[in-house]
Each structure stands twice: as structure tokens, then as C-alpha cells.
């Protein structure tokens, strides 16, 4: 994509950044490598078990 501003042609160039993996994000925030990321455990993020909900 390019555009002309004030008589000068400008071009947008992709700088090719990648998304960090969850473990990399935790490391960047100072968590140790052995820290357990609960959201990555099997069954995480599925919400509460309907049998455990009370009316």
C-alpha cells in the first residue's frame, strides 16, 4: 500500500513481528519457567461444571 502526501510517495512496509507464545509472555513478565499457567491445563477455560452450580 502506498500513499502520496505533500507530493512525496510513502509506502507502508510490514516489519514482520510475530506474536509471542504464552510461555514467552510469562517469561517477559518475570515468571519462572516452572510457573504453571492454569489457562494451559487440560480442561481450562471451559467454565464451571454445570453439576457444581447451585440455584
MODARA-V235076 format. One record per residue. N is the residue number from 0. RES is the residue in one letter. OMEGA is omega in degrees with one decimal (999 if undefined). Layout:
n & res & omega
N & RES & OMEGA
N & RES & OMEGA
This chain:
n & res & omega
0 & X & 173.9
1 & X & -173.1
2 & X & 178.9
3 & X & 177.3
4 & X & 178.5
5 & X & 176.8
6 & X & -179.1
7 & X & 179.8
8 & X & 179.2
9 & X & 179.1
10 & X & 176.9
11 & X & -178.1
12 & X & 177.1
13 & X & -178.2
14 & X & 172.2
15 & X & 173.2
16 & X & 178.3
17 & X & 176.7
18 & X & 177.6
19 & X & 176.2
20 & X & -178.4
21 & X & -179.4
22 & X & 179.1
23 & X & 178.2
24 & X & 178.5
25 & X & 177.7
26 & X & -178.9
27 & X & 179.1
28 & X & 174.6
29 & X & 177.7
30 & X & 178.7
31 & X & -179.5
32 & X & -179.0
33 & X & -178.6
34 & X & -179.2
35 & X & 178.0
36 & X & -173.4
37 & X & -177.9
38 & X & -178.7
39 & X & 178.7
40 & X & 178.0
41 & X & 178.8
42 & X & 180.0
43 & X & 176.6
44 & X & -179.9
45 & X & -179.8
46 & X & -178.0
47 & X & 176.7
48 & X & -178.2
49 & X & 179.6
50 & X & -178.4
51 & X & -179.7
52 & X & 178.9
53 & X & -178.6
54 & X & 999
